[in-house]
């Protein structure tokens, strides 16, 4: 069996706004065998792709990054080639389900450049057609967009709000199995910051604000316990360290106590007593506490 066949298939799904959903892309990516799917919400022209950057940073040798279409991945040909170069440097691969791309062959790399150029040209043409259409409509005295929304009609605004809520709910429910069990285990004893940090150590990119909003939605819809939204009690500083150590340990259980200590020192994290040098025994104490509080599962 080749190294590539042994690696994981990791999907990347992107939509332009928070009101859109990645569900259709996720269905295709899961059908292709992706074990994990990373979502991103941002304009195709935007340079901000934190989820993609994190995925490329964490992907392992032999793994394959999979997208539904090339334009879901990159904002430009140069960005596309930059991502591919980063993946190749790490021994990882890239595949587009809708394009004949195989980065392990010279032919595949050539196709990648050609198709990337086509995708960029197509996006530019669509943009130009849209601008031309708006200009023509204005020349005829017409305004672009939904007139009901533009005129703030209550029924149109209500319809738009309902559609946005439905799309948001579908997106939250599609990923809840990945993060909600952890939230249930940690709330309300741990802060939203702690939980977001813990989830990030497992490759799930959440901000505290987005996470709390998602849980509030599930509580409002009767799909989660309202106690999850209770205010967290004051916690001593060492509890933040316990959460951080638990996140590092759970993301890579093979790390030794010394290796975890080294990571904390590189992060300039101080020990519970304020020191700068971490000992393996301090790490073990924090891991044991995390197990007692249910933050880590007991083997």
Residue, then its C-alpha position, 0 to 999 in steps of 0.5 A: x500500500x502506498x503512503x498516499x493511500x494510508x493518509x487521511x482525506x480531509x475536506x475543505x468547504x467554503x461559502x461566501x457569507x455566514x448566511x450560506x451553508x456548506x452542507x452541499x459541499x460537505x455531502x460531496x466531501x463525505x461521499x468522497x471519503x473525507x474523515x474530517x471537514x473544515x468549514x470556512x465562511x468568507x468571500x472568494x476575494x478575501x485574503x483572510x482564510x484562518x481555517x484554511x491556514x490552520x488546516x495547511x499548518x496541521x495537515x500531515x504527510x500522506x494526507x490529502x486536502x480535498x475540495x469540491x471545486x478549485x474556486x472553493x480553495x483559493x482566491x487567485x492562481x498565485x494563492x492556489x499555487x502557494x497552498x499547493x506548495x505548502x502541502x507539497x513541502x509537508x508531503x501532503x496532496x491535493x484533490x479537487x472533486x470537480x477537476x482532473x487534479x493529481x498533484x503527484x504527477x507533472x501532468x496534474x500540476x500543469x492541469x492545476x495551473x490551467x484550471x486555476x487560471x480558468x477559475x480566476x477568469x470565470x470569477x472575473x467575468x461573472x463580476x464584470x457581468x454583474x457590474x454591467x447588469x447593475x449599471x444597465x439597471x440603474x440607467x433604466x431607473x431600476x435599483x438592484x436587489x430585492x425591492x421588498x428588502x430595500x423598502x424594508x417591508x416587514x414581510x420581506x424582512x421576516x422572510x429573509x430572517x427566517x431563511x438566514x436562521x434556517x441556513x444557520x441552524x442547518x450549519x450548526x446541526x451538521x457539525x454539532x456531533x463534533x463539538x457539542x459533547x465536549x461543550x456538554x462535558x465542560x459547561x458551565x464549569x469552564x469558560x467559553x474561552x477555555x472551551x474554544x481553546x480546547x476545541x482548537x487544540x482538536x482542530x475545531x476552529x471556534x471563537x468564544x463568541x461564535x461558540x456561545x451563539x451556536x449553543x444558545x441557538x441549540x438551547x432556544x430550539x430545545x436541542x441542548x440543556x439551558x444550563x449550558x448557558x449558565x455563568x461560569x463560576x470564578x476559577x483560579x488561574x491554574x484551571x486555565x492551565x489545566x484546560x490548556x494541558x488537557x487540550x495539548x494532551x488530547x490532541x496528541x496522546x503520544x506526547x510525553x510529559x516532558x514534551x508537553x512541558x517543552x511546549x508550554x515553555x515555548x508558549x511562555x506559559x508560567x507554572x501554577x506557582x509563577x515559574x518559567x520552567x515546567x516539570x513533568x510532575x506538574x504536567x501529570x498533576x494537571x492531567x490527573x486533575x483534568x481527568x477527575x473533573x471530566x475534562x479528559x476521559x479516563x483510559 
